[in-house]
Amino acid sequence: MSGKQDLTTEPTRRRLTERQADTVRRLTDAAVAEVGESGYEGLTVRNVARRAGVAPATAYTYFASKNHLITEVFWRRLSALPPVEADGALLERVTGTLREIALLVSDEPELAGACTTALLGTDPDVRELRERIGVAIRERLRAALRDHDDPKILGALELAYTGALVHAGMGYTSYARMADRLAEMAELILPDPPE
């Protein structure tokens, strides 16, 4: 294994060997399949372990809870996104960035709902991943804002995103529609372009 660890192969709890990273990948892939079939309520780490061909005790050495496991799935997808494009107008860059974050799990409604619930979990591993996710989203938005990186604008965009995520998680809108609503919010929040 190389000296520099890729964060997408490092769950919250520790650094991994290649074999351990493969086990974690199998568990996260199995979690996506399991939540797609049984929903968040029916999801258990034990069932995910069985699907992944891993002993439950092994699964629990990597993931403390189903919230931790699902939050890891979201983190991996977020951290796998390509860098924010530097081209285009401010509104295009910001709405494109918000859209790609909002659509990370939108094609999988059961997973999307599970991610919303899991991200609100209170166990320490979820809190640590939630912090990483928040920092990654903030950095993506900063990159999109470039020279318009005003803390008030950035904070408003972050609140718009988290509010939209909760709104979709409560069933008031679809995750796909959330992306469109975020584009509308960005248009209201961002400064008018110079004429």
C-alpha positions as CSV (number, residue, x, y, z in Angstrom):
1,M,0.0,0.0,0.0
2,S,1.3,3.5,-0.8
3,G,2.4,5.8,1.9
4,K,-0.4,8.3,1.4
5,Q,-3.8,6.9,2.3
6,D,-6.8,7.7,0.0
7,L,-9.6,9.0,2.3
8,T,-12.1,7.0,0.3
9,T,-10.6,3.8,1.6
10,E,-10.3,5.0,5.2
11,P,-13.4,4.7,7.3
12,T,-13.7,6.8,10.4
13,R,-12.2,4.3,12.9
14,R,-8.7,3.5,11.5
15,R,-6.3,3.2,8.6
16,L,-6.7,0.1,6.5
17,T,-4.6,-2.4,4.7
18,E,-5.7,-3.2,1.1
19,R,-7.5,-6.4,2.3
20,Q,-9.3,-4.4,5.0
21,A,-10.2,-1.7,2.5
22,D,-11.7,-4.4,0.2
23,T,-13.8,-5.7,3.2
24,V,-15.1,-2.2,3.8
25,R,-15.9,-1.7,0.1
26,R,-17.8,-5.0,0.1
27,L,-19.7,-3.9,3.2
28,T,-20.6,-0.5,1.8
29,D,-21.7,-2.0,-1.5
30,A,-23.8,-4.6,0.4
31,A,-25.3,-1.8,2.5
32,V,-26.5,0.0,-0.7
33,A,-28.1,-3.2,-2.0
34,E,-29.6,-4.1,1.4
35,V,-31.2,-0.7,1.9
36,G,-32.6,-0.8,-1.6
37,E,-34.4,-4.0,-0.8
38,S,-35.4,-3.6,2.9
39,G,-35.3,0.2,3.4
40,Y,-33.6,2.0,6.2
41,E,-35.9,0.5,8.9
42,G,-35.1,-3.1,7.8
43,L,-31.4,-2.4,7.5
44,T,-29.1,-4.1,10.0
45,V,-25.3,-4.3,10.1
46,R,-25.8,-8.1,10.6
47,N,-27.7,-8.4,7.3
48,V,-25.2,-6.3,5.5
49,A,-22.4,-8.5,6.8
50,R,-24.2,-11.6,5.6
51,R,-24.7,-10.1,2.1
52,A,-21.1,-9.0,2.0
53,G,-19.9,-12.5,3.1
54,V,-18.3,-11.1,6.2
55,A,-18.8,-12.2,9.8
56,P,-21.0,-9.7,11.8
57,A,-18.2,-9.2,14.4
58,T,-15.9,-8.2,11.5
59,A,-18.5,-5.7,10.2
60,Y,-18.8,-4.2,13.6
61,T,-15.0,-3.6,13.9
62,Y,-15.4,-1.2,10.9
63,F,-18.9,0.2,11.5
64,A,-20.4,0.9,14.9
65,S,-24.0,1.2,13.6
66,K,-26.1,1.3,10.5
67,N,-26.0,5.1,10.7
68,H,-22.2,4.9,10.6
69,L,-22.3,2.5,7.6
70,I,-24.8,4.6,5.6
71,T,-22.9,7.8,6.4
72,E,-19.8,6.2,5.1
73,V,-21.6,5.3,1.8
74,F,-22.5,9.0,1.4
75,W,-19.0,10.2,2.3
76,R,-17.4,7.8,-0.3
77,R,-19.7,9.1,-3.0
78,L,-19.1,12.7,-2.1
79,S,-15.3,12.3,-1.9
80,A,-15.3,10.5,-5.3
81,L,-16.8,13.5,-7.1
82,P,-14.4,15.2,-9.6
83,P,-13.0,18.6,-8.7
84,V,-15.3,21.6,-9.1
85,E,-15.0,23.1,-12.6
86,A,-13.4,26.5,-12.7
87,D,-15.1,27.6,-15.9
88,G,-18.4,29.3,-16.4
89,A,-20.3,32.0,-14.8
90,L,-20.7,32.2,-11.0
91,L,-24.4,31.0,-11.0
92,E,-23.6,28.1,-13.3
93,R,-20.7,27.0,-11.1
94,V,-22.5,27.2,-7.9
95,T,-25.8,25.6,-9.1
96,G,-23.7,22.9,-10.8
97,T,-21.9,22.2,-7.6
98,L,-25.1,22.1,-5.5
99,R,-26.8,19.9,-8.1
100,E,-24.1,17.3,-8.2
101,I,-24.1,17.1,-4.4
102,A,-27.9,16.9,-4.2
103,L,-28.0,14.2,-6.9
104,L,-25.4,11.9,-5.3
105,V,-28.1,9.5,-4.1
106,S,-31.2,10.8,-5.9
107,D,-31.6,7.8,-8.2
108,E,-31.9,5.5,-5.2
109,P,-34.8,6.8,-3.1
110,E,-34.4,4.3,-0.3
111,L,-30.7,5.1,0.0
112,A,-31.3,8.8,-0.2
113,G,-33.8,8.6,2.7
114,A,-31.4,6.4,4.7
115,C,-28.5,8.9,4.1
116,T,-30.7,11.8,5.4
117,T,-31.6,9.8,8.6
118,A,-28.0,8.4,9.1
119,L,-26.4,11.9,8.8
120,L,-28.5,13.0,11.7
121,G,-27.1,10.2,13.9
122,T,-25.5,11.0,17.2
123,D,-22.8,8.4,17.6
124,P,-19.2,9.6,17.5
125,D,-18.3,7.9,14.2
126,V,-21.2,9.6,12.4
127,R,-20.4,13.0,14.0
128,E,-16.8,12.7,12.6
129,L,-18.0,11.7,9.1
130,R,-20.6,14.5,9.2
131,E,-17.9,16.9,10.0
132,R,-15.8,15.6,7.0
133,I,-18.8,15.8,4.8
134,G,-19.6,19.4,5.9
135,V,-16.0,20.5,5.3
136,A,-16.0,18.8,1.8
137,I,-19.2,20.5,0.8
138,R,-18.0,23.8,2.1
139,E,-14.7,23.4,0.1
140,R,-16.7,22.5,-3.0
141,L,-18.9,25.6,-2.6
142,R,-15.9,27.8,-2.0
143,A,-14.2,26.5,-5.2
144,A,-17.4,27.3,-7.1
145,L,-17.7,30.7,-5.5
146,R,-14.0,31.6,-6.2
147,D,-13.6,35.3,-5.8
148,H,-17.2,35.7,-4.4
149,D,-16.2,33.6,-1.3
150,D,-18.2,35.8,1.2
151,P,-18.8,34.0,4.5
152,K,-22.5,35.1,4.5
153,I,-23.1,33.8,1.0
154,L,-21.3,30.5,1.8
155,G,-23.3,30.1,5.0
156,A,-26.6,30.8,3.2
157,L,-25.7,28.2,0.5
158,E,-24.8,25.6,3.2
159,L,-28.0,26.2,5.0
160,A,-30.0,26.0,1.8
161,Y,-28.4,22.6,1.1
162,T,-28.9,21.1,4.5
163,G,-32.4,22.5,4.7
164,A,-33.2,21.0,1.3
165,L,-31.8,17.6,2.4
166,V,-34.0,17.5,5.5
167,H,-37.0,18.7,3.4
168,A,-36.5,15.9,1.0
169,G,-35.9,13.4,3.8
170,M,-39.2,14.4,5.4
171,G,-40.9,13.5,2.1
172,Y,-41.9,17.1,1.2
173,T,-40.1,16.9,-2.1
174,S,-38.1,14.4,-4.1
175,Y,-34.3,14.4,-4.0
176,A,-34.3,15.1,-7.7
177,R,-36.6,18.1,-7.3
178,M,-34.3,19.2,-4.4
179,A,-31.6,19.9,-7.0
180,D,-33.9,22.3,-8.9
181,R,-34.9,24.0,-5.7
182,L,-31.3,24.5,-4.7
183,A,-30.6,26.2,-8.1
184,E,-33.5,28.6,-7.3
185,M,-32.1,29.3,-3.9
186,A,-28.6,30.0,-5.3
187,E,-30.1,32.5,-7.7
188,L,-31.7,34.3,-4.8
189,I,-28.6,34.2,-2.6
190,L,-25.8,35.0,-5.1
191,P,-25.0,38.6,-6.0
192,D,-26.4,39.9,-9.3
193,P,-23.8,39.6,-12.1
194,P,-22.2,42.9,-13.3
195,E,-23.9,44.4,-16.3
